[in-house]
Amino acid sequence: MPVKDQVIAIVAEQALLAPGDINMTDTPVDLGLDSLGLVEIVFAVEETFDVTVPFNANEPNTGDFDISTVASIVAGVERLVAEQKA
């Protein structure tokens, strides 16, 4: 399964939505996700892809991992997976 599809499935699970209801332009707020939901997404991504996500729950808008949209989360995970394989 492509990284994009896996990330969308993780986001959908945390947002209590079907993966088909997730748009790449959706923000965490659009999906009804709070900070705990974001942390759960980060944990699920780390477990699924065996990567370490540079995410600080106390300062979610800082750091190298952009969580502003589903597309940015997918791009960040794809980058981490590519770096891991390099």
N, C-alpha and C positions, 0 to 999 in steps of 0.2 A: 504494500500500500504506500503510495507517495506520502512524503512528509506533510504536504499541504492537507491531504485528507485526514491524516492522523491527528494533526493539530486541530482541525475543524471539529473532529469527533470529540476531542478533549474539551474544547471550548463549549461545544453543544451540551456535553454531559454536565458541566458546571453550571451552565445557564438554564438547564432543564428544558432544552429545546431539541428538536430533531436536527441533525446535521444539515439537512436541506433548508432549514430556516435561518441558517447563518450566512450572512453576506460578508464579503471581504472588507467592505467599508464600515462594517459595524464597529462601534466602540464598546468597551466594557460597560459603559453606562447604558448604551442602547440595548444591551443584552441583559441588563439588570444585575450585573456582577458588581459585588462590593470588593473591598480589599481582601477579605478572606477567600472569595472566589478566585481572585487573581493569584493568591498564594497557592491555592489548590491546583490551578492550571500550571503554575511553575513546577510544583512537585510532580505532577503527572507527566509533564514534558521531560523533566530530568529522569524520571523512572523509565519512561517509554523509550527514550533515545540515548540513555546512558551519557548524558551531558550535564554540565554545571551551568545553570543560567545565572548570569550576573544581575540579580534582581534584589533590591532592598525593599522589603515590604513597608518600612518606615518612610522611605522616600521613593515611591514607585515611579516618579517621573524623572528620576536621575539615573545615571548609569548608561551602560552600553546596550541595554535591552529595551527596545521601544515596544510599549504595550498599548499604544494609542488606538490601534485598530487591529482587527483580525489579520489583515494583510501584513501589518508590521510584525505581529507575533510570528506568523508563518515565516516571514523573511528572516527574522532573528533565529528561529529554530533551524532553518535551512543553513544559515551561516555557521551555527554552532556544530551541526552535524558534519558539514564540509570540513571545518577546522579539525574536528576529531579524526576524520579519515586521513587528513594530510600528514 
